[in-house]
């Protein structure tokens, strides 16, 4: 999807995904410690990155849309926290090596294979050994609900996908479920979800 698509979507005074953090991310607060460096991918209007900063993490928030990032900066100012914001295309971003203690990937399903595979490789590279990935996405069944997410089933995740990508890490949590979510006007209603928490082994230095 083009930058103009995302800019148009975010050009409204409304926070289209709300200002509260994703519920699954918030449920993982016990895994987070002040001072950890976190990467929040496709952070949009800032609801997740700002919440991470409120927990005391040092947050690097990426998004493709400068319109969304401007709204995220406004939200951060309102909440009294600071983040490092960067406008970036995740399909053409230079992922740093072992740079983050936490990577947060909440509904980043805008890319189909094989572009998605490049993003997964980037996530794996950028998380430090011993670091934690927190991910939530939609399963292919979400197409039947139409309550958010892309229109293409190939963009969705299955448990088999996540095990293929991160099965050599410690999978602390992996669950598929149907739940009602209320995240602004764009993620609202009964949804087919999949959650993952995976920890990169301390001994993994490749």
N, C-alpha and C positions, 0 to 999 in steps of 0.2 A: 504494500500500500504506500502511496506517495505521501510526502510530507504535507502537501496541500490537503490531502484527505484528513490527516490528523489535525492539522491546524483548524480546518473548518469544523471538525467535530468538537474541538475544545473552545471555539470562539463563542462563548456564552458566559454570562455571569454565574451560572449554575456550575457547581462541581459535579460533573456528570456521573462520577463513580462515588460521590460522597466525600466527606472529609475524615471519616472514621477509618481506622486501619482494617484491612482484610481480617475477617474473624479467625481464620486458621493461623495467620501470622501472629495475631495477638495471643492466641492460645499457646504459642511457643515462647512466650516471654521468659519462661523459666530457663531457657537455654541461652539467653543473652546476658552479657555482662557489660557494664559501663566501660568505655575505653576501647572496646573492640571496633575494628574497622569493618564497615559493612558496605556492600555494593547492592543497590536497589535497581533492578533492571526494568526498563520501560516504566518508570515511576510515575509517568503521567502528571496529574495535578498535585502529586506529593503526599497523598494520604498515608502511604506506607513509609516513605522515607522520613517524613516529619515525625511519625510515631516512633520510628527507630531512634531518631535523634532525641526524642523525649525520654527514651530509655537510657540515654547516656552514650549511645554509640556514635562513632565518627562516620558519617554517612556520605557516600559518593552516590549521587542519584543521577541516572542517565535517562534521557528520553529523546525521541526523534523530533518532537514538536517544540519549537521555541514558545509557542502560545501556551502549551501545557506547563512548561518550565516557569514561565512568568507567573502563572497562577500558583504553582508550587512554592515559589519564592515568597509570594504574598501570604500563603498559608503558614509558611515557616515563620515569617515575621509576626504574624498574628499570634502564633503559639509561643514565640520567644525562643526559638531554637535556630541554629545555623547548620547548613548543609553545604557540601560541595556539589553544585549542579553543573552538568555538562550536557550540551546538545550533541547527540551522537546517533548514528545509524548502527544498530547492533550487528547488522550484516556486513559492515565495513569498518568496524572499530578494532583498534589494536588492543587485544586483551592482554593485560600484564600478567607476568608469571608470579604465582603465589603471593598475591598482593592483599587479599582480604580474609578476615577471620569468618565472615558471614557473607553469603550470597543469597539474596532474596529474589525469587522469580515467581511473581504472582500474575497469572493470566498473561503470559508473554507469547501467546499462540498465534501471532500474526504471520509467522513464517512457515511454509510447508517444507517437506523434504525436497531437495537436499539442503536448502538454506538453513533449516532448523538444525541439521547436524553440525554445521559450523558454529552455531550458538552453543550447542551442548559442549563441543570441544573447547570453546572459550570459557565456559563456566568451569569445566574441569581444570583448565590451566590456571585460572585466576584465583581459585580458592587455595588457601594455604593448607599444607598438611596439618591435620587436626581440626580444620575449619568445618563449618556447618552450612549445608545448602537447605534452604526452606523453600519449597515449591508447592504451588497449587495451580491446577488447571482443570480443563474440561475433558471428559471422556467423549468418544464418538456418539454416545447416546444423547448428548446435549443437543444434537441436531433436531431431535424429536421435540425438545422443550422450547427451543427458540427464546430463551430467557437471558441471552448474553453470549458473547463469544463469536468466533468466525463462523461463516456459513459452510465451511469445508471440513468434512470429517477427517481428512488427512492431516489437518493442523492439530487435531486433538491428541491426547496422550492415553495410552493404556498402561496397565501395570507391567506388561511385558516390555513395553518401550522403556519404562523407567528402570527396570531391572537390567535391560541391555545396556543402557547408558551409564548406570551407576551401581551395578551389581557387584563390582569389585571394591566398592566402598562399604562402610558399615551403614546399613539401612536401619535407622532407628525407628522409623514410622513409614508405613505405606498403606494407604487405604483408599478404596473406591467407595463412594456413597452418593446417595441422592439426598440433597438438603435444600431447604428454602434459604436463599440469601437475599439480602437487601442492601445493595451497594449503589446508591444513587438510582438514576433512571435507566442505566444501561446494563446493570447486573441485578435483576430483580425477579424473584420467583423460584419455583422448584428447578433445581439444577443438578446435572450429572457431573460430579466432581471427583478429582483424585488428588490426594495429598501425599507429599513426600518430605521426609527429613533424612538426609544422608550426610555422613561425616567422612571426610577424606582421611584415610589412615595416616597417622603420624609418620609412618615409614615410607609413604609414597612420595618420593622426591623426583619422579620423572616428569 
